[in-house]
Amino acid sequence: MNRKTLAVYFVTPDGATPDLVMAAVQGGASMVQLRDKQASDSDLIALARQLKPDLTRRGVPLIVNDRLAVVLASGADGLHVGQSDGAPSALRKALGPGRLLGLSVETLAQLDAIPPGAVDYLGVGPVHATATKPDHAAPLGVEGLGRIVTRTTLPCVAIGGLGVADAAGVKAAGADGMAVVSAISAAPDPAAAARALAEAWRSA
């Protein structure tokens, strides 16, 4: 995959609307992950199908969190899973050719357990504590992030309480981008927030 697509990776909050997603993309989000623990599969399929043509025209991959069935039914570009969401090798086989598979990792042990060729990129974190995911593991900090990303050749996107001020440190640690939720979705102007993140990443 193109590492540059991870630069500003927007993870949607529950109840995200097409307008929010497209505002983020217009501002500079380079990848979108639909993540909604409350929505039904049918609702997510409908949302993904609505977004996919516009995102494809803009060259922005559409990833779905956890739900393989939604990816297959909607034509999304890939799946992102956590450590307890299934074996990466089995998910890779189920996705078929041409789709991306991302995996969240929090420790070096989790990194070392990934079968060769099973995943396309890693989500590494949390870098900081974040209210978006209350049950997260202990924060890695930028140093912990660096220990993981420098031990793999896989593209890595940092996640966990990140914002504009983190761009330089995260990039220096070796990550290929920053994944954010509230830094865009909770901003008064999501497009402007995404633009600021993209500019901070480019200039870091």
N, C-alpha and C positions, 0 to 999 in steps of 0.2 A: 504494500500500500504506500501511498505518497505521505511521507511524514508531515508535510506541510499542512495536510488537512486536519491535523490534531491541534493546530495552533490555538484556536479559540473554540473549544468543544462545549457546546451548550447542552446541558442536561435539563429537560423540562421538569417543572414542578407538577404536582397533581393538579388536574383541571386545566392544563395549558390549552390555550386557544390557537388556532392557525395564525391569528393576527400577532400574537406574542412571538411565535416561532419565526414568522417572516420578518418581524421587526428586528429580531436578533440577527438574522441572516443578512438583512439589508445593512445592519451596522457593522458586520464583519465576522460573525460566527462562521466558522469553516466546517463544522460538523455538528449534527444534531442527533441527540439520543432522546427518544420518547420514553419517558419513565413515569409511570402513573400506577401506583399500587392499588388505587381504588377503582379505576376504570375497568369495564368489562373488555374481553377480547374484541367483541364486535365494535365497541366504541373506538378502541385503539386502531383496529383495522380501518375503520372509516376515516379516522384522522390521518393515518399514514397514507392512505390512498389520496386524500385531498392534498396533502403536502408534497407528495413525491414528485409530481411533474415540475412544480416550481423549483424545488430543491435540485432536481436533476439538471434543469436548465442553468442553474447557477453553479453547478459542479460541487454541490454540498451533499455528502453522503448522509443517508438517513438510517440510523441505528435504532433498534428496539431493545429495551432493557428486559431481560429475563424470559420473554415470551416467544418461544420458537414458532408457535402456531401463527402468531401475528405477523412475524417476518415472512413466513411462507405464503400466507394469504394476501398480504398487502403489497408484496413486491419490494419491500424495504431492502436496503443494501447490506444489512447485517444485524448481528445479535451481540449484545453485551451481557455477560453473566458474572455473578459472584462466585465465591468458593463453594457454596452449597447448592448451586443451581444446575448441577450435572457435570459429567465427565467431559472435558474439552474435546477429547478424541471422538466421542459419540456425537457430540453436538456438531463438530466439524463435518462428520459424515452426513448427519441429518440436514445440514444447511445446503449441502451440495456445492458445486463449483461456482466461483464468482462472487460469493458473499463473504463479508468480513466477520470475524469472530474476535471480540474483545473480552478480556478477563481481568477482573479486579484482583490485585495482590497487595498484601499488607506486610509481608515478611519475606526474608530471603528463602526460608524453607518452602514457602508457597511458590516462589519463583522457581526454585530448583526442581519442584515436583511436576512442572508443566512438561508434557510429552513434546519432543521435537516436532515442529511443524503443525502443532495443533491450533495455535492462535495467531492472529495477525498483529495485535497490539495489546498493550497492557494499560490498565488504569491503576496508578500507584498512589496509595494514600491510606488514611488521610494525612495530609501535610500538617494541617491545623485542626483543632476541634471545630465541629460544625453542628449547628442545630438541625440542618437538613436531614441528617442521618444520626439520630440520637444513640443508636446501638453500635456506633463505629468503634474500631480498635483504637488503641492509644496512638495519639498523633506521632508521626514520624519526624516532623520537622524537616527542614531543607537538607540537613545532613543525612538523615535516614532515607529520604528520597534519593539522594545521590548514591547511597550505598546500593540501592536496588537497581536504579537505571543504568549504572555503570557496569553492572554484572550481566547485562543481557544485550543482545543485538536487536531485540525487538523494539519497535517504536513504543514510546511511553508517554502517556498523558498524566500529569499530576492532578490530583483532586483533593478537596477538603478545605473549605474555608478560605479559598483563594480570591484575590482581587488584583486590581491594577498594581498595587505596591509590591506584589509578590513576583511579578514577571521576571525581573532581573535575577533574583535568587533561584527561581525554578529553572530558568534557562541555563544559568551557570551550573546547576546541579546535573544537567544533561538531559532534562526532559524535552520532549518535542512539542509540548503545548500544555495548556491549562484547561481543565474541565471545571465549569462553574454552573451553579444553579441560581442562587439568590443574587449573585453579583449582577446578573442581567434581569432575572424575572422580578425581583423586588425593587428594581430601580424605577424612579418616576418616568424615565425615558429609556426603555430597553434598547432601542437602536443606538442611542448615544452611549450607553454603558458598554454595549458590545464593541462600538467603535473605539472607545477608550482602551478596552482590553486589547484589541487588535493592534492599536498604535503602540501600546506599552510593550507588547510582545515583539513587534518589529524593531523597535528601538533599543530593546534590551541587549 
